[in-house]
Amino acid sequence: MRISKKTAERLRNLINEETEYRSGPQLVDFFNQLGSRDYYGQGFPSRWKYTDEKISQINGTPELDKCIKILFAPINFVGRIADLDIYINDFNQYLAFDNWKVERKGKEITFAKTDKIDSLEKNVIQNEDEFLNREISNINIEGIGLDHIIIPTLKERIEEIKLCLSAKASLSVIFLAGSTLEGILLGIALKRPKEFNLARSAPKDKDGKVRNFPDWTLSNFIDVSYEISLIKEDVKKFSHSLKDFRNYIHPYEQMSSKFSPDEHTAKICFQVLKAAISQLSK
C-alpha cells in the first residue's frame, strides 16, 4: 500500500498523539517492530520529524500495512473499542483518496480496496450537521465546580466567541474555544489530580512519568476526560480542529498544514465547547 502525503500526516498524528501519547523512546520501540534498528539518545530529532521520516521510508512496502495493523490492534483498546472504531473511520476518510480502507473484523484488522469517496464524505457531513444542529441550552459554567473567581472570565469568553461568530472571524473562534476548554479541563484536573494522573491515556515523559498538568495538551485533557467519563463520545469525536488550536497560532504552522477554517468549522468548535460545558456541569 502506498499513501499520499496528506494521509501520511494523518497517520503520523494518530501514532504520535491521538491513539495514545508516544514519547521519543516509545516511538523508537514502535518502529523497531517494523524492522528499524534505532535507539533513542542525544541528537534524536523531534517526534514529528522522526515519525514523518519513518512513514516515508516504509510507504509502499508491506511494513506500512504492518504499521497500521499495530496502530489499530484491538488488544491496545481494551475497554475503548468504540474509540478504536472512531479512529479507523476518521483515518478512512483520508485513506479513501488512496483507494484503500481499513476494516475491523472482531479482533482482526484488514484492508480492502475502495473508490467510494463520495459516500464517506456524505456520512461525515451528515454526522457533523447532526451534532451541530443539536440544541444545547444548558451552558451552566457555575455548575462545573471551578473556583468562582474564574467564572466571570469564562463567561466573557463565551460572549466574545459569539461576537466572533457573528463577524465570521473563524480563526478567532477556534483560538478562544480551544483555550477556554483547555483552561476549564485544567481547572478540573487540578481538583481531581488522582483520577487524571492514573488514567491510561495520561501523557508521560521519556521516563514513563505522567507529565505535569501545565505540560498537557488539550488533546490529552480531552482523552483523559473521556476515559474517566467526564465528557461523552460526541465531544471527543468532533474536537479535531479544536485540539490543534495551538498549532494554528503560529502563521507558519498554519501555512504548512494548509489550515483555513471556515464558518462551519468555527461553529463545530463552539458546539464542542458548549457540549463539553453541558456535560461537565452534570
FENLINCOR-V322272 format. One record per residue. N is the residue number from 1. SS is DSSP state (@ for helix, = for strand, . for the rest). PHI is phi in whole degrees, -180 to 180 (999 if undefined). PSI is psi in whole degrees, -180 to 180 (* if undefined). Layout:
N & SS & PHI & PSI
N & SS & PHI & PSI
//
This chain:
1 & . & 999 & 136
2 & . & -121 & 134
3 & . & -118 & 157
4 & . & -76 & 171
5 & @ & -62 & -41
6 & @ & -66 & -41
7 & @ & -66 & -38
8 & @ & -63 & -39
9 & @ & -64 & -40
10 & @ & -66 & -39
11 & @ & -64 & -41
12 & @ & -58 & -46
13 & @ & -64 & -39
14 & @ & -65 & -40
15 & @ & -71 & -47
16 & @ & -76 & -40
17 & @ & -129 & -45
18 & @ & -84 & -47
19 & . & -69 & -35
20 & . & -170 & 155
21 & . & -77 & 125
22 & . & -115 & 122
23 & . & -74 & 175
24 & @ & -54 & -53
25 & @ & -60 & -36
26 & @ & -69 & -34
27 & @ & -67 & -40
28 & @ & -60 & -46
29 & @ & -61 & -40
30 & @ & -61 & -50
31 & @ & -79 & -21
32 & @ & -68 & -21
33 & . & -67 & -17
34 & . & -104 & 13
35 & . & 106 & -3
36 & . & -72 & 162
37 & . & -129 & 45
38 & . & -87 & 163
39 & . & -142 & 154
40 & . & -94 & 128
41 & . & -168 & -166
42 & . & -60 & 138
43 & . & 88 & 3
44 & . & -63 & 134
45 & . & -70 & 177
46 & . & -62 & 155
47 & @ & -59 & -41
48 & @ & -65 & -46
49 & @ & -64 & -42
50 & @ & -61 & -48
51 & @ & -67 & -39
52 & @ & -58 & -45
53 & @ & -65 & -41
54 & @ & -68 & -40
55 & @ & -66 & -40
56 & @ & -61 & -39
57 & @ & -67 & -37
58 & @ & -96 & -5
59 & . & -60 & 129
60 & . & 87 & 3
61 & . & -117 & 165
62 & @ & -60 & -22
63 & @ & -66 & -28
64 & @ & -66 & -43
65 & @ & -59 & -44
66 & @ & -64 & -39
67 & @ & -58 & -47
68 & @ & -67 & -38
69 & @ & -65 & -39
70 & @ & -67 & -43
71 & @ & -59 & -44
72 & . & -99 & 15
73 & . & -57 & 120
74 & @ & -57 & -27
75 & @ & -60 & -26
76 & @ & -84 & -1
77 & @ & -125 & 32
78 & . & -59 & 126
79 & . & 81 & -3
80 & . & -134 & 33
81 & @ & -62 & -34
82 & @ & -61 & -39
83 & @ & -62 & -44
84 & @ & -58 & -45
85 & @ & -65 & -35
86 & @ & -65 & -45
87 & @ & -61 & -43
88 & @ & -66 & -46
89 & @ & -61 & -40
90 & @ & -65 & -46
91 & @ & -64 & -34
92 & @ & -65 & -24
93 & @ & -62 & -34
94 & @ & -84 & -45
95 & @ & -64 & -26
96 & @ & -60 & -31
97 & @ & -73 & -13
98 & @ & -100 & 9
99 & . & 67 & 31
100 & = & -133 & 162
101 & = & -148 & 151
102 & = & -93 & 137
103 & = & -126 & 139
104 & = & -108 & 121
105 & = & -117 & 92
106 & . & 67 & -118
107 & . & -98 & 8
108 & = & -107 & 139
109 & = & -108 & 124
110 & = & -130 & 175
111 & = & -126 & 150
112 & = & -143 & 149
113 & = & -76 & 146
114 & . & -154 & 152
115 & . & -131 & 19
116 & . & -94 & 78
117 & @ & -81 & -41
118 & @ & -60 & -43
119 & @ & -68 & -35
120 & @ & -65 & -46
121 & @ & -64 & -39
122 & @ & -63 & -41
123 & @ & -64 & -41
124 & @ & -63 & -47
125 & @ & -62 & -43
126 & @ & -62 & -44
127 & @ & -66 & -41
128 & @ & -64 & -44
129 & @ & -63 & -39
130 & @ & -62 & -43
131 & @ & -67 & -43
132 & @ & -67 & -34
133 & . & -85 & -2
134 & . & -69 & 132
135 & . & -79 & 121
136 & . & -120 & 99
137 & . & -99 & -18
138 & . & -91 & 79
139 & . & -101 & 72
140 & . & -98 & 84
141 & @ & -64 & -35
142 & @ & -63 & -29
143 & @ & -78 & -4
144 & @ & -72 & -31
145 & . & 99 & 18
146 & . & -81 & 169
147 & . & -61 & 136
148 & @ & -61 & -25
149 & @ & -65 & -25
150 & @ & -90 & -14
151 & @ & -59 & -48
152 & @ & -58 & -39
153 & @ & -64 & -42
154 & @ & -64 & -41
155 & @ & -65 & -39
156 & @ & -63 & -39
157 & @ & -65 & -41
158 & @ & -59 & -44
159 & @ & -66 & -38
160 & @ & -68 & -36
161 & @ & -60 & -43
162 & @ & -61 & -40
163 & @ & -64 & -42
164 & @ & -64 & -37
165 & @ & -64 & -42
166 & @ & -63 & -35
167 & . & -86 & 2
168 & . & 58 & 34
169 & . & -90 & 75
170 & @ & -64 & -42
171 & @ & -64 & -38
172 & @ & -64 & -38
173 & @ & -60 & -45
174 & @ & -66 & -43
175 & @ & -60 & -49
176 & @ & -67 & -45
177 & @ & -67 & -42
178 & @ & -65 & -47
179 & @ & -69 & -34
180 & @ & -67 & -46
181 & @ & -65 & -39
182 & @ & -62 & -42
183 & @ & -65 & -40
184 & @ & -63 & -47
185 & @ & -69 & -33
186 & @ & -63 & -43
187 & @ & -61 & -40
188 & @ & -68 & -41
189 & @ & -62 & -39
190 & @ & -66 & -26
191 & @ & -88 & -19
192 & . & -132 & 55
193 & @ & -62 & -37
194 & @ & -63 & -47
195 & @ & -62 & -44
196 & @ & -69 & -43
197 & @ & -71 & -28
198 & @ & -89 & -5
199 & . & -66 & 144
200 & . & -62 & -34
201 & . & -89 & 6
202 & . & -62 & 133
203 & . & -70 & 143
204 & = & -124 & 155
205 & . & -85 & -174
206 & . & -66 & -19
207 & . & -94 & 3
208 & . & 84 & 9
209 & . & -92 & 143
210 & = & -64 & 133
211 & . & -68 & 154
212 & . & -66 & 147
213 & @ & -53 & -40
214 & @ & -61 & -17
215 & @ & -94 & 0
216 & . & -78 & 149
217 & . & -93 & 168
218 & @ & -60 & -37
219 & @ & -59 & -42
220 & @ & -61 & -47
221 & @ & -63 & -40
222 & @ & -66 & -45
223 & @ & -61 & -45
224 & @ & -70 & -41
225 & @ & -61 & -37
226 & @ & -70 & -42
227 & @ & -60 & -39
228 & . & -97 & 17
229 & . & 67 & 31
230 & . & -85 & -32
231 & . & -127 & 163
232 & . & -101 & 176
233 & @ & -62 & -33
234 & @ & -64 & -41
235 & @ & -63 & -45
236 & @ & -62 & -43
237 & @ & -66 & -42
238 & . & -99 & 15
239 & . & -95 & 14
240 & @ & -57 & -57
241 & @ & -66 & -37
242 & @ & -64 & -39
243 & @ & -65 & -25
244 & . & -97 & 15
245 & @ & -59 & -34
246 & @ & -64 & -34
247 & @ & -62 & -36
248 & @ & -81 & -9
249 & @ & -63 & -34
250 & . & -90 & 120
251 & @ & -55 & -39
252 & @ & -69 & -35
253 & @ & -66 & -41
254 & @ & -64 & -41
255 & @ & -65 & -45
256 & @ & -68 & -31
257 & @ & -87 & -5
258 & . & 56 & 40
259 & . & -92 & 119
260 & . & -134 & 89
261 & . & -68 & 142
262 & . & -108 & -177
263 & @ & -63 & -36
264 & @ & -63 & -46
265 & @ & -61 & -42
266 & @ & -62 & -42
267 & @ & -65 & -39
268 & @ & -61 & -44
269 & @ & -64 & -42
270 & @ & -67 & -37
271 & @ & -65 & -37
272 & @ & -61 & -45
273 & @ & -62 & -46
274 & @ & -64 & -42
275 & @ & -65 & -40
276 & @ & -64 & -46
277 & @ & -61 & -43
278 & @ & -61 & -45
279 & @ & -70 & -39
280 & @ & -68 & -31
281 & . & -75 & -9
282 & . & -93 & *
//
